[in-house]
Amino acid sequence: MTPSTAINPVPSSPQVEVPVPETEILEADLAISFDYTRSLGPVLSPFALALREGEILGGRTSDGRTLVPPVEFDPITGKQTTELVEVAPVGTVTSWSWQPDPIAGQPLSKPFAWALIRLDGTDSSVLHAVDVDGPDLMSTGMRVHATWRPVRTGRIDDIACFVPGDMPAAAPPNDGAPPITDDAGNVTITTPISLTVRHAATEEESWYLEGLRTGKLLGGRVATGEVYFPPRQASPADGSRTVGQVEVSDSGTVTTFCIVNVPFLGQQIKPPYVAAYVLLDGADIPFLHLILDCPAEDVRMGMRVKAVWRPEEEWDHTLRNISHFAPTGEPDAPFESYRNHL
């Protein structure tokens, strides 16, 4: 999307421009997470149900091998695996590596070994944790057995870990609720997935975010004259650097939009509602936000809108300080004023 070199002329509004000041670079931890829900299918579902009961199932292949975890399709013939057999919770370490500093979400909070373990009666190795007091106590070929959690839900971590020795204790009675199954009897599991990264903002992002914290919308003017909101380090059109700050208006024009009618997991607004690109007065490129306070079917290209800010005590360094945009009641902007910003 390449902006026009003309400043949005509707309505005319003075731009407050200052040279780019020296800015403290902001840093923050950004957490990205979602819950991945899936059906395990006709082969892994019995495997999961067996784990819940303190048992381990393997899948028998056409050439007589037993694989753990079982695979849905025979690697030799490609046919669906149909024969599942119980295997021992005891096995032999085939290879391993030491985990000196466990991180959140790993099986143990103390140092442990990751190991490939070939369970007795199987022809493949399963990856799991081995609880030993130091790497000098680990070795390839050592015998280990599974220990079970008292609350089991049909996941591989129902096996808490493996420990040295080949005399396993029986799994304790399960205190967990039965897993969810679909009409075909397949188990449905939800796996939380998350990632936390430390983000250091650019200089332009830093003063833009500081502006939001104080209720200002700061765009950046690049050397060729265009004003970007949010600001960029450089123009994506020709690489021109940002040379000045511009405080733009919190009023603008709807350029393009979509009406959201389909509900989805985590949705915070009841459909239907509108997500629209809003061209703020004084900016040369639109940005995406919500249009509320009017029926979704009334939103249109050219509609004049104004930011609805959250209470000042809720402001932080995010664009969520603006709850949404609402119609101003002004006449629609002429198409010529935003045709080059679609």
RAZIRA-V795293 format. One record per residue. N is the residue number from 0. RES is the residue in three letters. SS is DSSP state (@ for helix, = for strand, . for the rest). PSI is psi in whole degrees, 0 to 359 (none if undefined). OMEGA is omega as a letter, one per 20 degrees, with the letter a starting at -180 (* if undefined). Layout:
BEGIN
n->N res->RES ss->SS psi->PSI omega->OMEGA
n->N res->RES ss->SS psi->PSI omega->OMEGA
END
This chain:
BEGIN
n->0 res->MET ss->. psi->115 omega->a
n->1 res->THR ss->. psi->124 omega->a
n->2 res->PRO ss->. psi->158 omega->r
n->3 res->SER ss->. psi->157 omega->r
n->4 res->THR ss->. psi->351 omega->a
n->5 res->ALA ss->. psi->138 omega->r
n->6 res->ILE ss->. psi->138 omega->r
n->7 res->ASN ss->. psi->120 omega->a
n->8 res->PRO ss->. psi->5 omega->a
n->9 res->VAL ss->. psi->119 omega->i
n->10 res->PRO ss->. psi->170 omega->r
n->11 res->SER ss->. psi->133 omega->r
n->12 res->SER ss->. psi->135 omega->a
n->13 res->PRO ss->. psi->144 omega->r
n->14 res->GLN ss->. psi->133 omega->r
n->15 res->VAL ss->= psi->109 omega->a
n->16 res->GLU ss->= psi->136 omega->r
n->17 res->VAL ss->= psi->155 omega->r
n->18 res->PRO ss->= psi->156 omega->r
n->19 res->VAL ss->. psi->118 omega->a
n->20 res->PRO ss->. psi->167 omega->r
n->21 res->GLU ss->. psi->132 omega->a
n->22 res->THR ss->. psi->137 omega->r
n->23 res->GLU ss->. psi->129 omega->a
n->24 res->ILE ss->. psi->128 omega->a
n->25 res->LEU ss->. psi->144 omega->r
n->26 res->GLU ss->= psi->149 omega->r
n->27 res->ALA ss->= psi->153 omega->r
n->28 res->ASP ss->= psi->128 omega->r
n->29 res->LEU ss->= psi->122 omega->a
n->30 res->ALA ss->= psi->125 omega->r
n->31 res->ILE ss->= psi->125 omega->a
n->32 res->SER ss->= psi->150 omega->r
n->33 res->PHE ss->= psi->157 omega->r
n->34 res->ASP ss->= psi->119 omega->a
n->35 res->TYR ss->= psi->114 omega->a
n->36 res->THR ss->= psi->130 omega->a
n->37 res->ARG ss->= psi->159 omega->r
n->38 res->SER ss->= psi->139 omega->a
n->39 res->LEU ss->. psi->347 omega->r
n->40 res->GLY ss->@ psi->182 omega->a
n->41 res->PRO ss->@ psi->348 omega->a
n->42 res->VAL ss->@ psi->310 omega->a
n->43 res->LEU ss->@ psi->339 omega->r
n->44 res->SER ss->@ psi->311 omega->r
n->45 res->PRO ss->@ psi->325 omega->r
n->46 res->PHE ss->@ psi->315 omega->a
n->47 res->ALA ss->@ psi->317 omega->r
n->48 res->LEU ss->@ psi->325 omega->r
n->49 res->ALA ss->@ psi->319 omega->r
n->50 res->LEU ss->@ psi->319 omega->r
n->51 res->ARG ss->@ psi->329 omega->a
n->52 res->GLU ss->. psi->3 omega->a
n->53 res->GLY ss->. psi->29 omega->r
n->54 res->GLU ss->. psi->159 omega->r
n->55 res->ILE ss->= psi->127 omega->r
n->56 res->LEU ss->= psi->142 omega->r
n->57 res->GLY ss->= psi->161 omega->r
n->58 res->GLY ss->= psi->131 omega->a
n->59 res->ARG ss->= psi->129 omega->a
n->60 res->THR ss->. psi->171 omega->a
n->61 res->SER ss->. psi->336 omega->r
n->62 res->ASP ss->. psi->11 omega->r
n->63 res->GLY ss->. psi->0 omega->r
n->64 res->ARG ss->. psi->157 omega->r
n->65 res->THR ss->= psi->123 omega->a
n->66 res->LEU ss->= psi->135 omega->r
n->67 res->VAL ss->. psi->128 omega->i
n->68 res->PRO ss->. psi->157 omega->r
n->69 res->PRO ss->. psi->148 omega->r
n->70 res->VAL ss->. psi->149 omega->a
n->71 res->GLU ss->. psi->330 omega->a
n->72 res->PHE ss->= psi->137 omega->a
n->73 res->ASP ss->. psi->123 omega->a
n->74 res->PRO ss->. psi->347 omega->r
n->75 res->ILE ss->. psi->310 omega->a
n->76 res->THR ss->. psi->341 omega->a
n->77 res->GLY ss->. psi->358 omega->r
n->78 res->LYS ss->. psi->156 omega->a
n->79 res->GLN ss->= psi->137 omega->r
n->80 res->THR ss->. psi->130 omega->a
n->81 res->THR ss->. psi->340 omega->a
n->82 res->GLU ss->. psi->118 omega->r
n->83 res->LEU ss->= psi->137 omega->a
n->84 res->VAL ss->= psi->147 omega->r
n->85 res->GLU ss->= psi->138 omega->r
n->86 res->VAL ss->= psi->169 omega->a
n->87 res->ALA ss->. psi->149 omega->r
n->88 res->PRO ss->. psi->17 omega->a
n->89 res->VAL ss->= psi->143 omega->a
n->90 res->GLY ss->= psi->189 omega->a
n->91 res->THR ss->= psi->134 omega->r
n->92 res->VAL ss->= psi->124 omega->r
n->93 res->THR ss->= psi->332 omega->r
n->94 res->SER ss->= psi->162 omega->a
n->95 res->TRP ss->= psi->163 omega->r
n->96 res->SER ss->= psi->152 omega->a
n->97 res->TRP ss->= psi->137 omega->r
n->98 res->GLN ss->= psi->93 omega->a
n->99 res->PRO ss->. psi->333 omega->a
n->100 res->ASP ss->. psi->85 omega->a
n->101 res->PRO ss->. psi->147 omega->r
n->102 res->ILE ss->. psi->167 omega->a
n->103 res->ALA ss->. psi->136 omega->r
n->104 res->GLY ss->. psi->349 omega->r
n->105 res->GLN ss->. psi->163 omega->a
n->106 res->PRO ss->. psi->325 omega->a
n->107 res->LEU ss->. psi->150 omega->r
n->108 res->SER ss->. psi->355 omega->r
n->109 res->LYS ss->. psi->162 omega->r
n->110 res->PRO ss->. psi->141 omega->a
n->111 res->PHE ss->= psi->179 omega->r
n->112 res->ALA ss->= psi->136 omega->r
n->113 res->TRP ss->= psi->135 omega->a
n->114 res->ALA ss->= psi->147 omega->r
n->115 res->LEU ss->= psi->124 omega->a
n->116 res->ILE ss->= psi->124 omega->r
n->117 res->ARG ss->= psi->108 omega->a
n->118 res->LEU ss->= psi->148 omega->a
n->119 res->ASP ss->. psi->133 omega->r
n->120 res->GLY ss->. psi->6 omega->a
n->121 res->THR ss->. psi->168 omega->a
n->122 res->ASP ss->. psi->17 omega->r
n->123 res->SER ss->. psi->171 omega->a
n->124 res->SER ss->. psi->145 omega->r
n->125 res->VAL ss->= psi->139 omega->r
n->126 res->LEU ss->= psi->129 omega->r
n->127 res->HIS ss->= psi->178 omega->a
n->128 res->ALA ss->= psi->144 omega->r
n->129 res->VAL ss->= psi->126 omega->a
n->130 res->ASP ss->. psi->104 omega->r
n->131 res->VAL ss->. psi->164 omega->a
n->132 res->ASP ss->. psi->5 omega->r
n->133 res->GLY ss->. psi->158 omega->a
n->134 res->PRO ss->@ psi->338 omega->r
n->135 res->ASP ss->@ psi->346 omega->r
n->136 res->LEU ss->@ psi->359 omega->r
n->137 res->MET ss->. psi->147 omega->r
n->138 res->SER ss->. psi->149 omega->r
n->139 res->THR ss->. psi->134 omega->a
n->140 res->GLY ss->. psi->351 omega->a
n->141 res->MET ss->. psi->153 omega->a
n->142 res->ARG ss->= psi->136 omega->a
n->143 res->VAL ss->= psi->160 omega->r
n->144 res->HIS ss->= psi->159 omega->a
n->145 res->ALA ss->= psi->145 omega->r
n->146 res->THR ss->= psi->143 omega->a
n->147 res->TRP ss->= psi->147 omega->r
n->148 res->ARG ss->. psi->149 omega->r
n->149 res->PRO ss->. psi->336 omega->r
n->150 res->VAL ss->. psi->114 omega->a
n->151 res->ARG ss->. psi->139 omega->a
n->152 res->THR ss->. psi->5 omega->r
n->153 res->GLY ss->. psi->30 omega->r
n->154 res->ARG ss->. psi->161 omega->a
n->155 res->ILE ss->@ psi->335 omega->r
n->156 res->ASP ss->@ psi->10 omega->r
n->157 res->ASP ss->@ psi->330 omega->r
n->158 res->ILE ss->= psi->110 omega->a
n->159 res->ALA ss->= psi->316 omega->r
n->160 res->CYS ss->= psi->179 omega->r
n->161 res->PHE ss->= psi->152 omega->r
n->162 res->VAL ss->= psi->158 omega->a
n->163 res->PRO ss->= psi->148 omega->r
n->164 res->GLY ss->. psi->158 omega->a
n->165 res->ASP ss->. psi->29 omega->r
n->166 res->MET ss->. psi->80 omega->a
n->167 res->PRO ss->. psi->150 omega->r
n->168 res->ALA ss->. psi->152 omega->r
n->169 res->ALA ss->. psi->148 omega->r
n->170 res->ALA ss->. psi->139 omega->r
n->171 res->PRO ss->. psi->160 omega->r
n->172 res->PRO ss->. psi->140 omega->a
n->173 res->ASN ss->. psi->128 omega->r
n->174 res->ASP ss->. psi->4 omega->a
n->175 res->GLY ss->. psi->155 omega->r
n->176 res->ALA ss->. psi->151 omega->r
n->177 res->PRO ss->. psi->147 omega->r
n->178 res->PRO ss->. psi->162 omega->r
n->179 res->ILE ss->= psi->133 omega->r
n->180 res->THR ss->= psi->152 omega->r
n->181 res->ASP ss->. psi->187 omega->a
n->182 res->ASP ss->. psi->335 omega->a
n->183 res->ALA ss->. psi->2 omega->a
n->184 res->GLY ss->. psi->7 omega->r
n->185 res->ASN ss->. psi->140 omega->a
n->186 res->VAL ss->= psi->135 omega->r
n->187 res->THR ss->= psi->126 omega->r
n->188 res->ILE ss->= psi->153 omega->r
n->189 res->THR ss->= psi->122 omega->a
n->190 res->THR ss->= psi->115 omega->r
n->191 res->PRO ss->= psi->132 omega->r
n->192 res->ILE ss->= psi->131 omega->a
n->193 res->SER ss->= psi->155 omega->r
n->194 res->LEU ss->= psi->131 omega->r
n->195 res->THR ss->= psi->126 omega->r
n->196 res->VAL ss->= psi->151 omega->r
n->197 res->ARG ss->= psi->114 omega->a
n->198 res->HIS ss->= psi->127 omega->r
n->199 res->ALA ss->= psi->119 omega->a
n->200 res->ALA ss->. psi->156 omega->r
n->201 res->THR ss->. psi->171 omega->r
n->202 res->GLU ss->@ psi->318 omega->a
n->203 res->GLU ss->@ psi->317 omega->r
n->204 res->GLU ss->@ psi->322 omega->a
n->205 res->SER ss->@ psi->312 omega->a
n->206 res->TRP ss->@ psi->335 omega->r
n->207 res->TYR ss->@ psi->315 omega->a
n->208 res->LEU ss->@ psi->322 omega->r
n->209 res->GLU ss->@ psi->324 omega->r
n->210 res->GLY ss->@ psi->316 omega->r
n->211 res->LEU ss->@ psi->321 omega->a
n->212 res->ARG ss->@ psi->333 omega->a
n->213 res->THR ss->. psi->11 omega->r
n->214 res->GLY ss->. psi->21 omega->r
n->215 res->LYS ss->. psi->144 omega->r
n->216 res->LEU ss->. psi->102 omega->a
n->217 res->LEU ss->= psi->118 omega->r
n->218 res->GLY ss->= psi->174 omega->r
n->219 res->GLY ss->= psi->132 omega->r
n->220 res->ARG ss->= psi->128 omega->r
n->221 res->VAL ss->= psi->170 omega->a
n->222 res->ALA ss->. psi->333 omega->r
n->223 res->THR ss->. psi->1 omega->r
n->224 res->GLY ss->. psi->340 omega->a
n->225 res->GLU ss->. psi->150 omega->r
n->226 res->VAL ss->= psi->121 omega->r
n->227 res->TYR ss->= psi->134 omega->r
n->228 res->PHE ss->. psi->121 omega->i
n->229 res->PRO ss->. psi->159 omega->a
n->230 res->PRO ss->. psi->158 omega->r
n->231 res->ARG ss->. psi->161 omega->r
n->232 res->GLN ss->. psi->325 omega->a
n->233 res->ALA ss->= psi->158 omega->r
n->234 res->SER ss->. psi->129 omega->r
n->235 res->PRO ss->. psi->348 omega->a
n->236 res->ALA ss->. psi->317 omega->a
n->237 res->ASP ss->. psi->6 omega->r
n->238 res->GLY ss->. psi->7 omega->r
n->239 res->SER ss->. psi->135 omega->a
n->240 res->ARG ss->= psi->156 omega->r
n->241 res->THR ss->= psi->129 omega->a
n->242 res->VAL ss->= psi->350 omega->a
n->243 res->GLY ss->= psi->156 omega->r
n->244 res->GLN ss->= psi->144 omega->r
n->245 res->VAL ss->= psi->121 omega->r
n->246 res->GLU ss->= psi->116 omega->a
n->247 res->VAL ss->. psi->168 omega->a
n->248 res->SER ss->. psi->158 omega->r
n->249 res->ASP ss->. psi->14 omega->r
n->250 res->SER ss->= psi->154 omega->a
n->251 res->GLY ss->= psi->195 omega->a
n->252 res->THR ss->= psi->134 omega->r
n->253 res->VAL ss->= psi->126 omega->r
n->254 res->THR ss->= psi->292 omega->r
n->255 res->THR ss->= psi->162 omega->a
n->256 res->PHE ss->= psi->166 omega->r
n->257 res->CYS ss->= psi->150 omega->r
n->258 res->ILE ss->= psi->122 omega->a
n->259 res->VAL ss->= psi->115 omega->a
n->260 res->ASN ss->. psi->346 omega->a
n->261 res->VAL ss->. psi->123 omega->r
n->262 res->PRO ss->. psi->151 omega->r
n->263 res->PHE ss->. psi->163 omega->a
n->264 res->LEU ss->. psi->131 omega->r
n->265 res->GLY ss->. psi->1 omega->a
n->266 res->GLN ss->. psi->133 omega->a
n->267 res->GLN ss->. psi->349 omega->a
n->268 res->ILE ss->. psi->135 omega->a
n->269 res->LYS ss->. psi->127 omega->r
n->270 res->PRO ss->. psi->156 omega->i
n->271 res->PRO ss->. psi->149 omega->r
n->272 res->TYR ss->= psi->171 omega->a
n->273 res->VAL ss->= psi->131 omega->r
n->274 res->ALA ss->= psi->127 omega->a
n->275 res->ALA ss->= psi->154 omega->r
n->276 res->TYR ss->= psi->123 omega->a
n->277 res->VAL ss->= psi->125 omega->r
n->278 res->LEU ss->= psi->103 omega->a
n->279 res->LEU ss->= psi->146 omega->r
n->280 res->ASP ss->. psi->124 omega->a
n->281 res->GLY ss->. psi->354 omega->r
n->282 res->ALA ss->. psi->163 omega->a
n->283 res->ASP ss->. psi->9 omega->r
n->284 res->ILE ss->. psi->137 omega->a
n->285 res->PRO ss->. psi->164 omega->r
n->286 res->PHE ss->= psi->161 omega->a
n->287 res->LEU ss->= psi->132 omega->r
n->288 res->HIS ss->= psi->181 omega->a
n->289 res->LEU ss->= psi->146 omega->r
n->290 res->ILE ss->= psi->116 omega->a
n->291 res->LEU ss->= psi->189 omega->r
n->292 res->ASP ss->. psi->21 omega->r
n->293 res->CYS ss->. psi->157 omega->r
n->294 res->PRO ss->. psi->141 omega->a
n->295 res->ALA ss->@ psi->324 omega->a
n->296 res->GLU ss->@ psi->349 omega->r
n->297 res->ASP ss->@ psi->347 omega->a
n->298 res->VAL ss->. psi->141 omega->a
n->299 res->ARG ss->. psi->161 omega->r
n->300 res->MET ss->. psi->137 omega->a
n->301 res->GLY ss->. psi->350 omega->a
n->302 res->MET ss->. psi->136 omega->r
n->303 res->ARG ss->= psi->131 omega->a
n->304 res->VAL ss->= psi->161 omega->r
n->305 res->LYS ss->= psi->146 omega->a
n->306 res->ALA ss->= psi->139 omega->r
n->307 res->VAL ss->= psi->109 omega->a
n->308 res->TRP ss->= psi->146 omega->r
n->309 res->ARG ss->. psi->165 omega->r
n->310 res->PRO ss->. psi->142 omega->a
n->311 res->GLU ss->@ psi->327 omega->a
n->312 res->GLU ss->@ psi->348 omega->r
n->313 res->GLU ss->@ psi->356 omega->a
n->314 res->TRP ss->. psi->142 omega->r
n->315 res->ASP ss->. psi->205 omega->a
n->316 res->HIS ss->. psi->40 omega->a
n->317 res->THR ss->. psi->162 omega->r
n->318 res->LEU ss->@ psi->354 omega->r
n->319 res->ARG ss->@ psi->351 omega->r
n->320 res->ASN ss->@ psi->330 omega->r
n->321 res->ILE ss->= psi->115 omega->r
n->322 res->SER ss->= psi->313 omega->a
n->323 res->HIS ss->= psi->180 omega->r
n->324 res->PHE ss->= psi->147 omega->a
n->325 res->ALA ss->= psi->151 omega->r
n->326 res->PRO ss->= psi->143 omega->r
n->327 res->THR ss->. psi->341 omega->a
n->328 res->GLY ss->. psi->357 omega->r
n->329 res->GLU ss->. psi->161 omega->r
n->330 res->PRO ss->. psi->149 omega->r
n->331 res->ASP ss->. psi->147 omega->r
n->332 res->ALA ss->. psi->142 omega->r
n->333 res->PRO ss->. psi->147 omega->a
n->334 res->PHE ss->@ psi->324 omega->a
n->335 res->GLU ss->@ psi->336 omega->a
n->336 res->SER ss->@ psi->344 omega->a
n->337 res->TYR ss->. psi->8 omega->a
n->338 res->ARG ss->@ psi->330 omega->a
n->339 res->ASN ss->@ psi->7 omega->a
n->340 res->HIS ss->@ psi->16 omega->a
n->341 res->LEU ss->. psi->none omega->*
END
